[in-house]
Amino acid sequence: MANDRPTSSELTKARIEVLDRSGRVDDDRTVTVTFNPAEYKLVTDVNYEQQNTAGRTNADPQFAGGRPETLSMTLLFDTYEAGTDVRTEYTDKLDALLTKADDRHAPPRCRFVWGTFGFVGHLMSADKSFTMFRPDGTPVRANVSVSFTGLQMGREEQTGGAAETTDQTRTRTVVQGDTLWAISGEEYGDPTEWRRIADANDIDDPKTLQIGTELVIPPRSG
């Protein structure tokens, strides 16, 4: 009986892409993992505030915004068969993503991609353990625990991109990792404008945002 299981060469490899300010991928800085992670963890955290209403002691809390989503996992990099230094091939490239970009006071924008899953943000930590070595001590295998923080527009980005083109109503399809405040940051350059999108789409609870939903993005003015 033929073996229908995919071989390692047929598997879709996870990768970390580096994006420039216009969203283009810098292929020379892309890091492709040796083995796909066994799991990854997504954390979404929101803030609610208790509203004081006269005559009521059990008023419902009101959504007050959200923190950037975080993504974490452990990646395995291996250069044993090639005999090269795993630091040069992989971990040094990850360390470079923790330093500020030449033209900004922030680390480069990254996108973790694995099949249909994508997460855009900044690499915030890379905890490296070297577990295999050549006879001369050169490391050839490393486990790296990485953590990403989801993209949240800063003041320096509020003057360009979509923020300049929000004078017309548009639509946008929700994809994995989207949150209302992240969408607001991308569309308006201001995450606090998320209520404008929520009101336009009759969204009472921002946690119910479903992948595949087509959102109306209203003009920022008016």
C-alpha positions in Angstrom: 0.0 0.0 0.0 1.3 3.4 -1.0 2.2 5.8 1.8 0.0 8.9 1.4 1.7 10.8 4.2 3.6 13.9 3.0 7.3 13.8 3.2 9.3 16.5 5.0 10.1 18.1 1.6 6.4 18.3 0.8 5.4 20.0 4.1 4.6 23.7 4.1 7.4 25.2 6.1 6.7 28.0 8.5 8.7 31.2 8.0 9.3 34.6 9.4 9.2 37.4 6.8 10.5 40.9 7.2 8.2 43.7 5.8 9.2 47.1 4.6 7.0 50.2 5.3 4.9 49.5 2.2 4.3 45.9 3.2 6.7 44.3 0.7 8.7 41.2 1.8 12.5 41.4 2.1 13.3 37.9 0.7 16.9 38.2 1.8 15.9 38.4 5.5 13.2 35.7 5.5 13.9 33.0 8.1 12.4 29.6 7.2 12.2 27.1 10.1 13.8 23.7 9.8 10.9 21.9 11.5 7.4 23.3 12.0 6.4 24.1 15.6 4.4 21.5 17.5 2.1 24.3 18.7 1.7 28.0 18.9 -0.1 30.2 21.5 -2.2 33.3 20.7 -3.2 35.6 23.5 -5.9 38.3 23.1 -6.3 40.7 26.0 -9.0 43.4 26.3 -9.9 46.1 28.8 -13.4 46.6 30.3 -14.4 49.5 32.5 -17.2 49.5 35.0 -19.6 52.4 34.3 -21.1 54.1 37.3 -24.8 54.6 36.6 -27.1 56.4 39.0 -29.6 54.0 40.7 -27.8 50.9 39.4 -25.3 48.7 41.2 -25.0 46.0 38.5 -24.3 48.0 35.3 -22.6 46.1 32.6 -18.9 46.8 32.0 -18.1 48.7 28.9 -15.4 47.8 26.4 -12.5 50.3 26.7 -10.0 49.0 24.2 -7.6 46.2 23.7 -3.9 45.4 24.0 -2.0 44.0 21.0 -2.4 40.3 20.5 0.7 38.2 21.2 2.0 35.0 19.5 4.5 32.7 21.0 6.0 29.3 20.1 9.2 27.3 20.2 11.1 26.8 16.9 13.8 24.2 16.1 16.7 25.0 13.8 19.1 22.4 12.6 22.2 22.5 10.4 23.7 19.2 11.4 23.6 17.6 7.9 25.0 20.8 6.3 27.7 21.0 8.9 27.3 24.8 9.1 26.9 27.0 12.2 23.3 27.3 13.3 24.0 30.8 14.6 25.0 32.1 11.2 22.3 30.3 9.3 19.4 31.1 11.7 19.7 32.5 15.2 21.8 35.6 14.2 19.1 36.5 11.7 16.5 36.3 14.5 18.6 38.5 16.8 18.7 41.1 13.9 14.9 41.3 14.1 15.2 42.4 17.7 17.1 45.6 16.9 15.6 48.8 15.6 15.3 49.3 11.9 17.7 51.8 10.3 14.9 54.3 9.5 12.7 53.9 12.5 13.0 53.7 16.3 11.3 50.3 16.4 12.3 46.8 15.4 11.4 45.7 11.8 7.8 44.7 11.1 7.6 40.9 10.7 5.0 38.4 9.5 4.9 34.8 10.7 3.4 32.6 8.0 2.4 29.0 8.2 0.0 27.7 5.6 -3.2 29.8 5.9 -2.2 31.3 9.3 -0.5 34.7 9.3 0.4 37.1 12.1 1.9 40.6 11.6 3.8 42.3 14.4 7.2 42.7 16.0 9.5 40.0 17.3 9.9 40.9 21.0 12.0 38.0 22.3 14.1 35.0 21.2 15.3 32.7 24.0 17.9 30.4 22.4 19.1 27.0 23.7 21.9 25.3 21.7 21.6 21.5 22.0 23.9 19.9 19.5 27.5 20.7 18.5 30.3 19.7 16.1 33.5 18.3 17.6 35.0 21.8 17.5 32.1 23.2 19.5 30.3 24.8 16.7 26.5 24.7 17.5 24.4 22.9 14.8 21.0 22.7 16.6 19.0 25.3 18.5 15.6 25.5 20.2 14.4 29.1 20.1 11.3 30.3 22.1 10.0 33.3 20.2 7.4 35.9 21.1 5.7 38.4 18.8 3.5 41.4 19.6 0.8 42.2 17.1 1.1 45.3 15.0 -0.3 48.5 16.5 0.2 51.7 14.6 2.4 54.4 16.2 2.3 58.1 15.8 5.1 58.0 13.1 2.8 56.0 10.8 -0.4 58.1 11.2 0.5 60.4 8.4 0.8 57.8 5.6 -0.8 54.7 4.1 -4.5 54.0 4.7 -4.8 57.0 7.0 -4.6 59.3 4.0 -7.3 57.4 2.0 -10.2 57.1 4.4 -12.4 59.7 2.8 -14.6 57.0 1.2 -16.4 54.0 2.5 -14.6 50.7 1.8 -14.9 47.1 2.8 -12.4 44.7 4.3 -12.6 40.9 5.0 -11.5 39.7 8.5 -8.6 37.4 8.5 -6.8 35.4 11.2 -5.3 37.6 13.8 -7.5 40.7 13.0 -8.9 42.7 15.9 -11.0 45.9 15.7 -8.4 48.1 17.2 -5.7 46.6 14.9 -7.9 47.2 11.9 -8.6 50.7 13.1 -4.8 51.3 13.4 -4.2 50.1 9.9 -7.2 51.9 8.3 -7.1 55.2 10.2 -3.7 55.3 11.8 -5.4 55.3 15.2 -6.4 52.2 17.1 -8.8 54.2 19.3 -11.1 54.8 16.3 -12.3 51.1 16.5 -15.8 52.2 17.7 -16.4 53.8 14.3 -16.0 50.5 12.6 -18.0 48.7 15.3 -20.9 51.1 15.0 -20.9 50.8 11.2 -21.2 47.0 11.4 -23.5 46.8 14.4 -20.9 45.0 16.4 -21.8 45.1 20.1 -19.0 42.8 21.3 -15.6 43.1 19.6 -14.6 39.7 20.8 -17.1 38.1 18.4 -15.2 39.2 15.3 -15.4 36.2 12.9 -12.8 35.3 10.3 -14.3 35.8 6.8 -16.7 38.6 7.8 -16.8 41.5 5.4 -16.6 44.7 7.4 -17.7 48.2 6.2 -14.9 50.7 6.8 -16.6 54.1 7.0 -14.8 57.4 6.3 -12.9 58.8 9.2 -14.6 62.2 8.8 -18.3 62.7 9.2 
